[in-house]
Every structure is written in C-alpha cells, then in structure tokens.
Amino acid sequence: MTNEEILLQSQRETLLREARALAENPNATKADLKLADVKIAQASSLKTKYEMQVRVAQAMGVPVSEVTKNIVTEEQRNAAEEREAFRHYMKTGERRTYTPMSDAVEGAFIVPNQFYDTLLAGVAQYTHLMDAENVNLIRSEKGGTMKFPQIDLSTISSNIVADNVDAPPVANPAFSSLSINAFTYRTNPVAAQLSLEQDAFESVMSILTQAFGVGLARGIGSDLVNGAGAGIAPQGILTAAANSGVTSTVSGVWSGIDLAAVYASVNRAYRVSPKCAWLMHDTTYEQILALKDANGRPLLGIREDEEKLFGKKVLISPDMPTGAGAKSVIFGDLGQYQVRVVRDGASVLRNFQAPGYAEKAAALYTGFLRVDAALNAPTGAKPVVYATAHV
C-alpha cells in the first residue's frame, strides 16, 4: 500500500468515526445529524475524487497533500443536508390537529428533488397527460399566475410582396393570452407505525412515493380529462376540445372511415406536431384494435415501440368516457395542452396525533401537489378535437 493510499484510508476512517460519534450521540442536535450525513457523503466520495485529483496533481507537480482538501462539493453537501432535513421531518415533524385545512400545504414539508422527480414519474405512469413527452409540461418554482401567448396556427399565411410596393394591411391572427394558476391536490392519508418509520425509513419512503403517485394521478388525471376549468379546476382536455363534427356511423362501433374523418378534421399545422396523438379509454382502444384496412392489415400499428393510428401515438386514459353518445375519442396536438406543476407545491404532511391513530403509535402521511392545465386554443382554433359515439 502506497503512502497516498494509507493517507486516504486514514482520512476515510476518521470521517466515518466522527460521523458515527455524532449520529449515536443521544443529545445530538439537528445540526449534528446534518454534519454526520455530510461526513458520510465525504467519506463515500473521497476515494474516487482523490484518485482523479491525484492523477491531475501528479501531472502538474502539485504535492499530494494539497489534493485531499475540499473533497466534498457544494452539491453533495446541499443534497446531504436536504435529505437529512427531510428524514428528520418524517420522523419528528408533526401537525397537532386533524381538522380539515383551509391552506392545504400549511405545516407541510417541501419534498427533496429526488422525491419530487420520482413522484412526478409515478404520476406520469398513471396519466399520460402529466408526461412531458405528450403535453407541454411546465415546472415552476412558485404558484403565482402564469400567462402564455396564444395565436391560431391554422389561419396564418404569407404571400409574395413586390419590391418598393406598399403592401396593404391584411387580416391576420391576433395574439391573445392564456392564464394558468395552480390547484392544490391532496391524497388520502396513509398510516404507518412509528416503529416502522424508525427501523426502515428508506422502504417507508419508497412505499409512500408509490402511494402518493397513484393517489395524486387518479385525482389529477380525472381533472386533466374532464375538469371544468373556469377557475374552479384545471381545464380538462375533453372540456376544451372542439367538436370534430364526426359521429361514428354505427352505435358502439368505430370504423376506419370514422377515424379518418376525425384525423382530417384537425388542421395540418397541428397534425404535424410531434405531440399530436389520440386519447381514448381502453374499451374504445379494444374496438379500434380489431379494425383492419382494405388489405386486411391492422389499422393500428406498432412503430418505434409505440402503438400508432394513422402514424400518431395512441394514449389510453381510464377517465375518458365510453358508451353511446359519449365523446369517446380525442385527437390533436397535445403539445398545445399546457400542464403546470408547482415545485414548492409538492409536499408531505406528517400527523402523529390524529385521533384513532395516536393511540396505536401510528402517524398519518398526506401528499400534496399543485397543478393546473388549459388548452392553448385561441378563438376559432382547433388544435384538439373530439368525436362522438353513435347513440
């Protein structure tokens, strides 16, 4: 073992010994626990960073003793402190009443970035309208009103203008604006034994992340399809969609001709968008799955590992309506659907004094997320349309 390796091992052992002493101290403060986590992060990253910096130092003729300084980056330190603060809250934080809250995030803890990203990924798995690959997903830090410019892409055009000739004014689309706020969604509380929290923190957080993801997706996903908008809920894509004028020719059955008419009802300026797609319930999807073209080939094909109809992605939503007379098919540029998620609105509330649970040494966890949505559709524009099933 070289002198450098001996020095490295000694430093790592010192860091781990100091971290253990801080963490096992019964009188340890929050600052002590943060410092212990930082020392652990420093010890775990020391070897890789040390070896890399040693090679650089040797090439530059710098003494090896200078290499061991400032090993932990600011990003590592912040992540460690953030993780420890969240862990501390999940084990000790509280809200003393179980009265319905007027301010949904009052007393809650804003989740760390890793938890936030995992939460959004889980929500997107359940509802395609929270997936950045399908809609215009906007992540904002705060929840103030946001305004977006609007213009109708289906009517704007151009023509040849001769040199030195004053072109007369023409009727062109005018800009308008779209305002998006943020509605707070709250999951049903999830109960966990206090002993389980202490003995298996990471597994508890993994379970909560999954539970919150599904719970939030069910409530948010329903509104992203059918929400009324108008300041009382997100504007659902079905609520905002224009009428394609197409109704299936046979009750309960969709044909290739029906679907082709829906496809053609959307202006090409929106059809060529990479986020142009179909949205339907699984029941409707099963009907379309059986359709064939004039040559007996399935109308719905698989391209680039995605199911596509007329070359456009097919998305499934459990919140789309079905049955006779239902607006059961959506088609258009979902990239015009603005879905906003507020970073500071992703939070967790812990209550270990809830009646009926405190007596059983259990805590209740509640997840929150702030979301709003609206379709960017200026007056007269039809970026997204719906089709109706025959009565």
C-alpha positions as CSV (number, residue, x, y, z in Angstrom):
1,M,0.0,0.0,0.0
2,T,1.4,3.4,-1.0
3,N,1.7,6.3,1.3
4,E,-1.2,8.0,-0.6
5,E,-3.4,5.0,-0.1
6,I,-2.6,4.9,3.6
7,L,-3.4,8.6,3.9
8,L,-6.7,8.0,2.0
9,Q,-7.7,5.1,4.3
10,S,-6.9,7.1,7.4
11,Q,-8.9,10.1,6.3
12,R,-12.0,7.9,5.4
13,E,-11.8,6.1,8.7
14,T,-11.6,9.4,10.6
15,L,-14.6,10.8,8.7
16,L,-16.7,7.7,9.4
17,R,-15.6,7.6,13.1
18,E,-16.6,11.3,13.5
19,A,-19.9,10.7,11.7
20,R,-20.7,7.7,13.9
21,A,-20.0,9.6,17.1
22,L,-22.3,12.4,16.0
23,A,-25.2,10.1,14.9
24,E,-25.1,7.9,18.0
25,N,-24.9,10.8,20.5
26,P,-28.3,10.7,22.3
27,N,-28.1,14.5,22.7
28,A,-27.4,15.1,19.0
29,T,-29.0,18.2,17.5
30,K,-30.3,18.6,14.0
31,A,-27.1,20.4,13.1
32,D,-25.1,17.4,14.4
33,L,-27.1,15.0,12.3
34,K,-26.6,17.1,9.2
35,L,-22.9,17.2,9.8
36,A,-22.8,13.4,10.3
37,D,-24.5,12.9,6.9
38,V,-22.1,15.3,5.3
39,K,-19.1,13.4,6.7
40,I,-20.6,10.1,5.4
41,A,-21.0,11.6,2.0
42,Q,-17.5,12.9,2.1
43,A,-16.1,9.5,3.1
44,S,-18.0,7.7,0.3
45,S,-16.9,10.1,-2.4
46,L,-13.3,10.5,-1.1
47,K,-11.7,7.6,-2.9
48,T,-12.9,8.4,-6.4
49,K,-12.3,12.1,-6.2
50,Y,-9.0,11.6,-4.5
51,E,-7.7,9.2,-7.2
52,M,-8.8,11.6,-10.0
53,Q,-7.2,14.6,-8.4
54,V,-4.0,12.7,-7.5
55,R,-3.5,12.0,-11.2
56,V,-4.1,15.6,-12.1
57,A,-1.8,16.8,-9.3
58,Q,1.0,14.4,-10.3
59,A,0.8,15.6,-13.8
60,M,1.1,19.2,-12.6
61,G,3.7,18.5,-10.0
62,V,1.4,19.6,-7.1
63,P,2.1,18.0,-3.7
64,V,-0.4,15.2,-2.9
65,S,-1.2,16.8,0.5
66,E,-3.0,19.6,-1.4
67,V,-5.2,17.1,-3.2
68,T,-7.2,16.0,-0.1
69,K,-8.6,19.4,0.6
70,N,-12.2,20.4,-0.2
71,I,-13.2,16.9,-1.5
72,V,-16.9,17.3,-0.9
73,T,-18.7,19.5,-3.5
74,E,-21.3,22.1,-2.6
75,E,-23.9,20.0,-4.5
76,Q,-23.1,16.9,-2.4
77,R,-23.3,19.0,0.8
78,N,-26.6,20.5,-0.1
79,A,-28.1,17.1,-1.1
80,A,-27.0,15.6,2.1
81,E,-28.4,18.4,4.2
82,E,-31.7,18.3,2.2
83,R,-32.0,14.5,2.7
84,E,-31.3,14.7,6.4
85,A,-33.8,17.5,6.9
86,F,-36.5,15.6,5.2
87,R,-35.6,12.4,7.1
88,H,-35.7,14.4,10.4
89,Y,-39.1,15.8,9.5
90,M,-40.6,12.4,8.5
91,K,-39.6,11.0,11.9
92,T,-40.2,14.0,14.2
93,G,-42.3,16.6,12.3
94,E,-46.0,16.9,13.2
95,R,-49.3,18.7,12.9
96,R,-51.3,18.6,16.1
97,T,-54.8,18.6,14.7
98,Y,-56.7,16.5,12.2
99,T,-59.1,19.3,11.3
100,P,-59.7,19.9,7.5
101,M,-57.2,22.5,6.4
102,S,-58.1,25.7,4.6
103,D,-54.5,26.0,3.4
104,A,-53.6,22.6,2.1
105,V,-49.8,22.9,2.5
106,E,-49.8,24.6,5.9
107,G,-47.3,22.9,8.1
108,A,-46.1,20.5,5.4
109,F,-42.5,19.8,4.3
110,I,-41.5,20.6,0.7
111,V,-40.0,17.3,-0.6
112,P,-36.4,17.0,-1.8
113,N,-35.7,17.0,-5.6
114,Q,-35.2,13.2,-5.7
115,F,-38.5,12.6,-4.1
116,Y,-40.2,15.2,-6.3
117,D,-38.8,13.7,-9.5
118,T,-39.8,10.2,-8.5
119,L,-43.3,11.4,-7.6
120,L,-43.8,13.1,-11.0
121,A,-42.5,10.0,-12.8
122,G,-45.1,7.9,-10.9
123,V,-47.9,10.2,-11.7
124,A,-47.0,10.3,-15.4
125,Q,-47.0,6.5,-15.5
126,Y,-50.7,6.5,-14.5
127,T,-51.9,9.5,-16.5
128,H,-50.3,10.3,-19.9
129,L,-51.4,13.9,-19.6
130,M,-48.7,14.5,-17.0
131,D,-45.9,13.2,-19.2
132,A,-43.7,15.8,-20.8
133,E,-43.4,13.6,-23.9
134,N,-47.1,14.0,-24.6
135,V,-48.0,17.5,-23.3
136,N,-46.3,20.8,-22.6
137,L,-45.4,20.2,-19.0
138,I,-44.3,23.3,-17.2
139,R,-42.4,23.0,-13.9
140,S,-42.5,26.3,-12.0
141,E,-41.0,27.0,-8.6
142,K,-43.8,29.2,-7.3
143,G,-47.6,29.2,-7.7
144,G,-48.4,32.7,-9.0
145,T,-50.4,33.2,-12.1
146,M,-48.6,32.4,-15.4
147,K,-49.6,33.9,-18.8
148,F,-48.9,32.4,-22.2
149,P,-49.3,34.0,-25.6
150,Q,-51.8,32.4,-28.0
151,I,-52.0,32.5,-31.8
152,D,-54.1,30.5,-34.2
153,L,-51.7,28.4,-36.4
154,S,-54.4,27.2,-38.7
155,T,-55.1,30.5,-40.4
156,I,-51.8,32.4,-40.6
157,S,-50.3,32.6,-44.1
158,S,-47.9,34.6,-46.3
159,N,-47.7,35.9,-49.9
160,I,-45.3,37.5,-52.4
161,V,-44.7,41.2,-52.0
162,A,-43.1,43.2,-54.8
163,D,-40.1,45.4,-54.1
164,N,-40.9,49.1,-53.3
165,V,-44.6,48.4,-53.2
166,D,-46.5,49.3,-50.1
167,A,-48.4,46.2,-49.0
168,P,-52.0,46.7,-47.9
169,P,-53.0,45.5,-44.5
170,V,-54.5,42.1,-44.3
171,A,-56.5,40.2,-41.7
172,N,-54.0,38.2,-39.6
173,P,-54.4,36.2,-36.4
174,A,-54.0,38.4,-33.3
175,F,-52.1,37.4,-30.2
176,S,-54.2,36.7,-27.1
177,S,-53.2,35.3,-23.7
178,L,-53.9,32.3,-21.6
179,S,-53.7,32.4,-17.8
180,I,-52.8,29.3,-15.7
181,N,-52.8,29.2,-11.9
182,A,-52.4,26.2,-9.6
183,F,-55.0,24.0,-7.8
184,T,-53.8,22.0,-4.7
185,Y,-54.5,18.3,-4.7
186,R,-54.3,16.3,-1.5
187,T,-54.1,12.5,-1.2
188,N,-55.9,10.3,1.4
189,P,-53.7,10.0,4.5
190,V,-51.5,6.9,4.6
191,A,-50.9,5.4,8.1
192,A,-47.5,4.0,9.2
193,Q,-46.4,2.6,12.5
194,L,-43.8,4.9,14.3
195,S,-41.6,1.9,14.9
196,L,-41.6,1.0,11.2
197,E,-40.5,4.6,10.4
198,Q,-37.5,4.3,12.6
199,D,-36.5,0.8,11.6
200,A,-37.0,1.1,7.8
201,F,-37.0,4.7,6.7
202,E,-36.0,4.2,3.1
203,S,-38.6,1.5,2.5
204,V,-41.3,3.6,4.0
205,M,-40.4,6.5,1.8
206,S,-40.4,4.2,-1.3
207,I,-43.9,2.9,-0.4
208,L,-45.2,6.5,0.3
209,T,-43.8,7.7,-3.0
210,Q,-45.6,5.0,-4.9
211,A,-48.9,5.5,-3.0
212,F,-48.8,9.3,-3.4
213,G,-48.0,8.9,-7.1
214,V,-51.1,6.7,-7.7
215,G,-53.3,8.7,-5.5
216,L,-52.4,12.1,-7.0
217,A,-52.6,10.7,-10.5
218,R,-56.2,9.5,-10.0
219,G,-57.4,12.8,-8.9
220,I,-55.3,15.0,-11.2
221,G,-55.8,12.6,-14.2
222,S,-59.5,12.8,-13.9
223,D,-59.5,16.6,-14.0
224,L,-57.0,16.7,-16.8
225,V,-59.6,14.9,-18.9
226,N,-62.9,16.3,-17.6
227,G,-62.0,19.3,-15.5
228,A,-64.4,22.2,-15.8
229,G,-61.8,25.0,-15.9
230,A,-63.3,28.4,-15.3
231,G,-61.3,29.0,-12.2
232,I,-62.7,26.0,-10.3
233,A,-60.5,23.2,-11.6
234,P,-58.0,22.6,-14.4
235,Q,-59.5,22.8,-17.9
236,G,-59.8,19.2,-19.0
237,I,-58.6,18.3,-22.5
238,L,-62.1,16.9,-23.3
239,T,-63.8,20.1,-21.9
240,A,-61.5,22.3,-24.1
241,A,-61.6,20.2,-27.3
242,A,-63.6,21.4,-30.3
243,N,-66.2,19.3,-32.0
244,S,-64.8,17.4,-35.0
245,G,-68.3,17.0,-36.3
246,V,-67.7,13.3,-36.6
247,T,-70.1,10.7,-35.1
248,S,-69.5,7.0,-35.5
249,T,-71.8,5.6,-38.1
250,V,-72.8,2.5,-36.1
251,S,-73.7,2.5,-32.4
252,G,-70.9,1.3,-30.2
253,V,-68.6,0.7,-33.2
254,W,-65.8,2.8,-34.7
255,S,-64.8,2.3,-38.3
256,G,-61.6,3.2,-40.2
257,I,-63.7,5.8,-42.2
258,D,-64.9,7.4,-39.0
259,L,-61.4,7.7,-37.6
260,A,-60.0,9.0,-40.9
261,A,-62.6,11.8,-40.8
262,V,-61.5,12.7,-37.2
263,Y,-57.9,12.8,-38.4
264,A,-58.7,15.0,-41.3
265,S,-60.7,17.4,-39.2
266,V,-57.5,18.8,-37.5
267,N,-55.6,21.4,-39.4
268,R,-52.3,20.1,-40.8
269,A,-50.4,22.7,-38.9
270,Y,-51.4,20.9,-35.7
271,R,-51.3,17.4,-37.2
272,V,-47.6,17.5,-38.0
273,S,-46.7,18.3,-34.3
274,P,-44.5,15.6,-32.7
275,K,-47.0,15.6,-29.8
276,C,-50.1,15.1,-32.0
277,A,-51.8,12.0,-30.6
278,W,-55.1,10.1,-29.9
279,L,-56.6,9.8,-26.5
280,M,-59.2,7.2,-25.6
281,H,-60.5,4.8,-23.0
282,D,-59.2,1.2,-23.0
283,T,-62.7,0.0,-24.1
284,T,-62.6,2.2,-27.2
285,Y,-59.0,1.1,-27.8
286,E,-60.0,-2.5,-27.9
287,Q,-62.6,-1.8,-30.6
288,I,-60.1,0.0,-32.7
289,L,-57.5,-2.7,-32.2
290,A,-59.7,-5.1,-34.2
291,L,-60.0,-2.8,-37.2
292,K,-58.3,-3.6,-40.5
293,D,-57.6,-1.7,-43.7
294,A,-58.7,-2.6,-47.2
295,N,-55.8,-5.0,-47.5
296,G,-56.6,-6.8,-44.2
297,R,-53.8,-5.3,-42.2
298,P,-54.4,-4.0,-38.7
299,L,-55.3,-0.3,-38.8
300,L,-53.4,0.2,-35.5
301,G,-49.7,-0.5,-36.0
302,I,-46.6,-0.5,-33.8
303,R,-43.9,1.9,-34.8
304,E,-40.8,2.8,-32.8
305,D,-42.1,0.7,-29.9
306,E,-45.3,2.8,-29.8
307,E,-48.9,1.9,-30.9
308,K,-49.9,4.4,-33.7
309,L,-53.1,5.1,-35.6
310,F,-52.5,6.9,-38.9
311,G,-49.0,7.4,-37.8
312,K,-50.0,9.1,-34.5
313,K,-49.4,7.8,-31.0
314,V,-52.4,6.3,-29.1
315,L,-52.7,7.2,-25.4
316,I,-55.0,5.4,-23.0
317,S,-56.9,7.2,-20.2
318,P,-59.2,5.5,-17.7
319,D,-61.0,8.8,-17.4
320,M,-62.2,9.1,-21.0
321,P,-65.9,8.3,-21.3
322,T,-67.4,5.4,-23.3
323,G,-70.8,4.3,-24.4
324,A,-73.4,5.5,-26.8
325,G,-73.4,9.3,-27.2
326,A,-70.1,9.7,-25.4
327,K,-67.3,11.9,-26.5
328,S,-65.0,8.9,-26.6
329,V,-62.2,9.9,-28.9
330,I,-59.8,12.8,-28.7
331,F,-57.3,13.7,-31.4
332,G,-55.0,16.6,-31.9
333,D,-51.8,18.4,-30.9
334,L,-51.5,17.7,-27.2
335,G,-48.4,19.9,-27.2
336,Q,-50.8,22.8,-27.1
337,Y,-52.2,21.5,-23.8
338,Q,-50.3,23.4,-21.0
339,V,-50.0,21.4,-17.8
340,R,-48.3,23.3,-14.9
341,V,-46.8,21.7,-11.8
342,V,-45.6,23.8,-8.9
343,R,-42.3,22.6,-7.4
344,D,-43.0,24.2,-4.0
345,G,-46.5,22.6,-4.0
346,A,-45.0,19.0,-3.8
347,S,-45.0,18.5,-0.1
348,V,-45.7,15.9,2.6
349,L,-47.6,16.4,5.9
350,R,-47.0,14.2,8.9
351,N,-49.5,13.9,11.7
352,F,-48.8,11.6,14.6
353,Q,-51.5,13.0,16.9
354,A,-54.6,12.1,14.8
355,P,-57.4,10.6,16.9
356,G,-57.6,6.8,16.5
357,Y,-54.0,6.6,15.3
358,A,-52.0,8.3,18.0
359,E,-53.3,5.6,20.4
360,K,-51.9,2.9,18.1
361,A,-48.5,4.7,17.8
362,A,-49.1,5.4,14.1
363,A,-48.5,8.5,12.0
364,L,-50.6,9.7,9.1
365,Y,-48.8,10.9,5.9
366,T,-50.6,13.1,3.4
367,G,-49.1,14.1,0.0
368,F,-49.8,17.4,-1.8
369,L,-49.2,18.6,-5.4
370,R,-50.3,21.8,-7.1
371,V,-51.4,21.5,-10.7
372,D,-53.3,23.5,-13.3
373,A,-53.9,23.0,-17.0
374,A,-55.5,24.7,-20.0
375,L,-55.6,24.2,-23.8
376,N,-53.8,26.8,-25.9
377,A,-56.7,27.3,-28.3
378,P,-57.3,30.9,-29.4
379,T,-60.8,31.8,-30.6
380,G,-61.5,29.8,-33.7
381,A,-58.5,27.5,-33.4
382,K,-59.0,23.7,-33.2
383,P,-55.7,22.1,-32.1
384,V,-57.6,19.3,-30.4
385,V,-61.0,17.8,-31.4
386,Y,-63.3,15.2,-30.0
387,A,-65.5,12.6,-31.8
388,T,-68.8,11.2,-30.5
389,A,-70.0,7.6,-30.4
390,H,-73.3,7.0,-32.2
391,V,-76.4,6.8,-29.9
